[in-house]
């Protein structure tokens, strides 16, 4: 039996206050098994669980009666095993599958799965982290090869970085402008390479617990400003550095209360400055405000019990490009802004798809501190 670290103290209803006013909807909501919001009503929702993807059939593809007669009802046997990292581009979701040590890409338009057919110089060994650029180029941190392997938008082998043995255990990668940032779990460093030449430009971080020091970092993310966020896993915190590797700040601690971490994994930063951090022990995702480091909301649930729950989650990715493919799952009164994918290493739902957005329906008046009612919020 799996053991869980308990959550204590104030839960979703108090955390949600930072996102908006409370209220009750005038519209009759569908049954809870069909729609799941975070925070739940009567709070104003900011996140909705939309669907999950494990097999090709989860994309909604249907066969004609003739095809079913010839081939049977089963669409495909292609299945996601253990999604360790996730990347996206327009019309595509890329899944690093730890079970098969290969890259799966999901074509949302064609509604099918396919695999990176890499061999020779591009063959993957133990891929752990992926970064997909705006142009569709893919960079994969492979700690079996001790390299970062790059592929062009057509999935053809492009280059390999780290051939001179500079990496110890590269577990994640990010690209910003002309620089490649590599999270090295063995060396407790972030290593920065020139994207064109592969030359090692600089490193930052060293073993330790002080600000700027790292202990077994597992994931990193570079935002649009070029700031680097690192999951400092064994120090149970997230650290932020500027583009030159200078320490800016850190947040988080070991604990079992909201805002603390037990087994932090993947992280991502939205364009509006929300930091998403996965915790495999709590089996949830916590959302922090980047400037204030304040915990805004958490979502998920322990075990593969129902829709929206997480089961040993690891990967997370934010997607602005493919909202159109998931709007059919959204409540009519919930306006999607972007998608959040969370990968589960175990369970029947391997990639959960959530939508972040705004509740645009009418909500009932909220009582003020003096007991009076405020005007209705639209």
LOTI-887572 format. One record per residue (C-alpha): residue in one letter; x, y, z. Coordinates in pm, whole numbers, plus 50000, padded with zeros to 5 digits. Layout:
BEGIN
residuo / px / py / pz
a / X / Y / Z
...
This chain:
BEGIN
residuo / px / py / pz
x / 50000 / 50000 / 50000
x / 50129 / 50345 / 49912
x / 50177 / 50592 / 50194
x / 50076 / 50955 / 50156
x / 50200 / 51259 / 50341
x / 49886 / 51423 / 50485
x / 49774 / 51772 / 50404
x / 49679 / 51978 / 50706
x / 49549 / 52325 / 50775
x / 49359 / 52545 / 50535
x / 49261 / 52388 / 50206
x / 49133 / 52509 / 49873
x / 48863 / 52747 / 49994
x / 49107 / 52979 / 50169
x / 49379 / 52956 / 49904
x / 49131 / 53045 / 49633
x / 49064 / 53390 / 49775
x / 49376 / 53523 / 49604
x / 49221 / 53446 / 49266
x / 48880 / 53612 / 49301
x / 48558 / 53656 / 49489
x / 48346 / 53374 / 49620
x / 47993 / 53308 / 49508
x / 47741 / 53056 / 49383
x / 47634 / 53016 / 49023
x / 47287 / 53079 / 48895
x / 47340 / 52823 / 48619
x / 47271 / 52462 / 48706
x / 47604 / 52279 / 48698
x / 47639 / 51936 / 48549
x / 47704 / 51638 / 48782
x / 48039 / 51642 / 48961
x / 48165 / 51336 / 48773
x / 48139 / 51539 / 48451
x / 48290 / 51868 / 48564
x / 48567 / 51932 / 48815
x / 48679 / 52282 / 48909
x / 48965 / 52409 / 49122
x / 48875 / 52570 / 49351
x / 48529 / 52414 / 49367
x / 48210 / 52613 / 49403
x / 48113 / 52833 / 49581
x / 48458 / 52979 / 49507
x / 48521 / 53127 / 49163
x / 48688 / 52852 / 48953
x / 49025 / 52917 / 48791
x / 49111 / 52569 / 48666
x / 48899 / 52291 / 48516
x / 48993 / 51929 / 48465
x / 48913 / 51863 / 48099
x / 49014 / 51510 / 48004
x / 49295 / 51257 / 48019
x / 49501 / 51092 / 47746
x / 49649 / 50744 / 47773
x / 49575 / 50579 / 47438
x / 49493 / 50695 / 47087
x / 49126 / 50627 / 47143
x / 49125 / 50898 / 47412
x / 49169 / 51155 / 47133
x / 48814 / 51084 / 47016
x / 48896 / 50914 / 46686
x / 48616 / 50692 / 46554
x / 48609 / 50417 / 46296
x / 48349 / 50364 / 46032
x / 48130 / 50055 / 46055
x / 48326 / 49904 / 45764
x / 48660 / 49963 / 45937
x / 48525 / 49810 / 46255
x / 48409 / 49506 / 46055
x / 48757 / 49462 / 45907
x / 48977 / 49569 / 46199
x / 48761 / 49549 / 46509
x / 48652 / 49826 / 46744
x / 48989 / 49882 / 46908
x / 49148 / 50193 / 46757
x / 49511 / 50138 / 46849
x / 49738 / 49964 / 47095
x / 49965 / 50269 / 47118
x / 49976 / 50366 / 47483
x / 50165 / 50609 / 47701
x / 50365 / 50418 / 47962
x / 50539 / 50652 / 48209
x / 50532 / 51016 / 48097
x / 50847 / 51170 / 48246
x / 50839 / 51503 / 48063
x / 50606 / 51685 / 47824
x / 50656 / 51947 / 47552
x / 50422 / 52106 / 47300
x / 50402 / 52294 / 46975
x / 50111 / 52388 / 46751
x / 49898 / 52077 / 46693
x / 50140 / 51844 / 46877
x / 50208 / 51714 / 47226
x / 50544 / 51542 / 47288
x / 50573 / 51283 / 47565
x / 50902 / 51141 / 47691
x / 50800 / 50789 / 47789
x / 51033 / 50650 / 48056
x / 50883 / 50302 / 48024
x / 50986 / 50273 / 47659
x / 51274 / 50525 / 47664
x / 51136 / 50696 / 47359
x / 50954 / 51007 / 47245
x / 50583 / 50983 / 47168
x / 50422 / 51264 / 46977
x / 50048 / 51317 / 46972
x / 49899 / 51472 / 46661
x / 49590 / 51654 / 46784
x / 49457 / 51726 / 46437
x / 49503 / 51376 / 46295
x / 49412 / 51226 / 46635
x / 49689 / 50971 / 46646
x / 50010 / 50872 / 46824
x / 50349 / 50825 / 46662
x / 50704 / 50767 / 46778
x / 51036 / 50935 / 46712
x / 51210 / 50692 / 46479
x / 51560 / 50788 / 46584
x / 51858 / 50562 / 46527
x / 52232 / 50591 / 46484
x / 52351 / 50931 / 46607
x / 51999 / 51022 / 46718
x / 51920 / 50704 / 46912
x / 51792 / 50770 / 47263
x / 51913 / 50579 / 47567
x / 51762 / 50719 / 47888
x / 51582 / 51042 / 47795
x / 51462 / 51247 / 48091
x / 51380 / 51603 / 47987
x / 51253 / 51775 / 47673
x / 51229 / 52134 / 47551
x / 51035 / 52211 / 47234
x / 51114 / 52544 / 47070
x / 50867 / 52773 / 46897
x / 51003 / 52649 / 46563
x / 50935 / 52286 / 46654
x / 51297 / 52190 / 46719
x / 51333 / 51945 / 47007
x / 51612 / 51921 / 47265
x / 51623 / 51607 / 47479
x / 51838 / 51560 / 47790
x / 51954 / 51198 / 47787
x / 52144 / 51087 / 48096
x / 52218 / 50747 / 47942
x / 52411 / 50917 / 47663
x / 52525 / 51200 / 47895
x / 52426 / 51437 / 47619
x / 52154 / 51667 / 47494
x / 52023 / 51541 / 47160
x / 51857 / 51785 / 46920
x / 51607 / 51714 / 46642
x / 51472 / 51953 / 46380
x / 51098 / 52030 / 46330
x / 51071 / 51725 / 46101
x / 51212 / 51501 / 46377
x / 51540 / 51442 / 46194
x / 51860 / 51426 / 46399
x / 52021 / 51767 / 46421
x / 52305 / 51761 / 46674
x / 52432 / 51621 / 47004
x / 52575 / 51840 / 47277
x / 52813 / 51718 / 47544
x / 53024 / 51481 / 47333
x / 53333 / 51589 / 47526
x / 53199 / 51441 / 47849
x / 53110 / 51766 / 48024
x / 52785 / 51630 / 48169
x / 52748 / 51402 / 48468
x / 52376 / 51324 / 48466
x / 52178 / 51565 / 48246
x / 51813 / 51528 / 48346
x / 51644 / 51836 / 48200
x / 51702 / 52101 / 47935
x / 51567 / 52440 / 47831
x / 51655 / 52678 / 47550
x / 51640 / 53056 / 47549
x / 51761 / 53262 / 47255
x / 52103 / 53116 / 47162
x / 52172 / 52935 / 47488
x / 52099 / 52582 / 47610
x / 52048 / 52534 / 47984
x / 52108 / 52184 / 48119
x / 52016 / 52061 / 48467
x / 52291 / 51823 / 48583
x / 52173 / 51618 / 48879
x / 52511 / 51458 / 48943
x / 52716 / 51778 / 48936
x / 52449 / 51982 / 49118
x / 52482 / 52252 / 48855
x / 52310 / 52425 / 48568
x / 52536 / 52421 / 48264
x / 52495 / 52678 / 47989
x / 52598 / 52600 / 47629
x / 52604 / 52794 / 47306
x / 52323 / 52658 / 47088
x / 52522 / 52694 / 46768
x / 52870 / 52575 / 46863
x / 52792 / 52361 / 47168
x / 53064 / 52542 / 47361
x / 53026 / 52544 / 47740
x / 52975 / 52911 / 47827
x / 52931 / 52895 / 48204
x / 52797 / 52697 / 48496
x / 52624 / 52799 / 48814
x / 52534 / 52614 / 49129
x / 52736 / 52386 / 49355
x / 52651 / 52123 / 49617
x / 52500 / 52271 / 49930
x / 52198 / 52423 / 50103
x / 52277 / 52794 / 50087
x / 52115 / 53035 / 49841
x / 52245 / 52960 / 49493
x / 52362 / 52612 / 49592
x / 52184 / 52298 / 49469
x / 52133 / 51945 / 49591
x / 52010 / 51689 / 49338
x / 51823 / 51928 / 49105
x / 51580 / 51748 / 48876
x / 51397 / 52002 / 48657
x / 51439 / 52352 / 48522
x / 51239 / 52608 / 48326
x / 51339 / 52931 / 48151
x / 51071 / 53200 / 48125
x / 51029 / 53468 / 47858
x / 51259 / 53705 / 48051
x / 51539 / 53450 / 48051
x / 51508 / 53378 / 48422
x / 51593 / 53020 / 48518
x / 51378 / 52831 / 48770
x / 51534 / 52516 / 48917
x / 51369 / 52241 / 49118
x / 51627 / 52206 / 49397
x / 51474 / 51871 / 49489
x / 51675 / 51755 / 49790
x / 51661 / 52104 / 49940
x / 51282 / 52095 / 49890
x / 51264 / 52435 / 49723
x / 51254 / 52616 / 49392
x / 51530 / 52866 / 49316
x / 51519 / 53148 / 49063
x / 51830 / 53279 / 48883
x / 51877 / 53557 / 48631
x / 52012 / 53497 / 48281
x / 52371 / 53520 / 48409
x / 52315 / 53258 / 48677
x / 52292 / 53504 / 48966
x / 52068 / 53397 / 49251
x / 51743 / 53596 / 49279
x / 51531 / 53412 / 49534
x / 51411 / 53077 / 49662
x / 51085 / 52950 / 49808
x / 50961 / 52626 / 49962
x / 51069 / 52399 / 50245
x / 51031 / 52041 / 50362
x / 50691 / 51990 / 50520
x / 50336 / 51859 / 50492
x / 50147 / 52189 / 50479
x / 50042 / 52397 / 50178
x / 50340 / 52583 / 50034
x / 50592 / 52321 / 50140
x / 50730 / 52025 / 49943
x / 50794 / 51656 / 50003
x / 50897 / 51524 / 49662
x / 50903 / 51814 / 49413
x / 50930 / 51723 / 49047
x / 50839 / 51908 / 48728
x / 50783 / 52282 / 48715
x / 50659 / 52536 / 48462
x / 50597 / 52911 / 48458
x / 50302 / 53074 / 48282
x / 50327 / 53401 / 48093
x / 50144 / 53580 / 48372
x / 50399 / 53475 / 48632
x / 50235 / 53172 / 48792
x / 50483 / 52901 / 48894
x / 50347 / 52545 / 48878
x / 50531 / 52284 / 49088
x / 50446 / 51912 / 49085
x / 50483 / 51711 / 49405
x / 50491 / 51334 / 49366
x / 50438 / 51270 / 49738
x / 50142 / 51504 / 49784
x / 50024 / 51400 / 49436
x / 49921 / 51751 / 49351
x / 50038 / 52065 / 49174
x / 50085 / 52388 / 49365
x / 50060 / 52727 / 49193
x / 50268 / 53015 / 49327
x / 50274 / 53383 / 49239
x / 50622 / 53458 / 49101
x / 50675 / 53809 / 49243
x / 50543 / 53738 / 49595
x / 50611 / 53360 / 49617
x / 50260 / 53332 / 49762
x / 50072 / 53005 / 49722
x / 49763 / 53073 / 49513
x / 49603 / 52735 / 49460
x / 49671 / 52364 / 49443
x / 49496 / 52098 / 49239
x / 49493 / 51724 / 49186
x / 49420 / 51447 / 49431
x / 49590 / 51143 / 49576
x / 49563 / 50818 / 49386
x / 49394 / 50718 / 49065
x / 49050 / 50741 / 49222
x / 48867 / 50970 / 48984
x / 48903 / 51226 / 48706
x / 49147 / 51502 / 48793
x / 49335 / 51293 / 49048
x / 49709 / 51237 / 49018
x / 49908 / 50918 / 49071
x / 50281 / 50976 / 49123
x / 50286 / 51282 / 48896
x / 50615 / 51400 / 48749
x / 50583 / 51598 / 48426
x / 50408 / 51929 / 48368
x / 50375 / 52156 / 48065
x / 50182 / 52474 / 47985
x / 50033 / 52507 / 47636
x / 49891 / 52822 / 47476
x / 49884 / 52689 / 47120
x / 49629 / 52407 / 47135
x / 49336 / 52539 / 47338
x / 49104 / 52494 / 47039
x / 49140 / 52117 / 47055
x / 49003 / 52101 / 47411
x / 48734 / 52371 / 47424
x / 48463 / 52107 / 47378
x / 48547 / 51975 / 47725
x / 48517 / 52314 / 47895
x / 48205 / 52431 / 48072
x / 48023 / 52695 / 47860
x / 48073 / 52946 / 48141
x / 48446 / 52879 / 48170
x / 48670 / 53066 / 47925
x / 49000 / 52886 / 47866
x / 49324 / 53084 / 47851
x / 49576 / 52801 / 47835
x / 49619 / 52430 / 47897
x / 49813 / 52252 / 48170
x / 49930 / 51894 / 48111
x / 50036 / 51677 / 48407
x / 50191 / 51334 / 48351
x / 50124 / 51044 / 48593
x / 50383 / 50767 / 48618
x / 50117 / 50521 / 48736
x / 49743 / 50472 / 48704
x / 49494 / 50459 / 48418
x / 49516 / 50829 / 48332
x / 49868 / 50899 / 48210
x / 49832 / 51262 / 48098
x / 49573 / 51481 / 48267
x / 49462 / 51788 / 48074
x / 49348 / 52093 / 48272
x / 49239 / 52433 / 48148
x / 49329 / 52758 / 48323
x / 49084 / 53041 / 48265
x / 48804 / 53264 / 48387
x / 48455 / 53185 / 48508
x / 48239 / 53422 / 48303
x / 47899 / 53318 / 48431
x / 47698 / 53523 / 48678
x / 47781 / 53456 / 49041
x / 47570 / 53536 / 49344
x / 47650 / 53837 / 49558
x / 47918 / 53790 / 49817
x / 47884 / 53908 / 50175
x / 48128 / 54172 / 50282
x / 48307 / 54180 / 50617
x / 48032 / 54392 / 50773
x / 47765 / 54148 / 50664
x / 47633 / 54352 / 50370
x / 47618 / 54215 / 50020
x / 47842 / 54343 / 49744
x / 47715 / 54396 / 49387
x / 47694 / 54089 / 49167
x / 48017 / 53999 / 48995
x / 48000 / 53903 / 48630
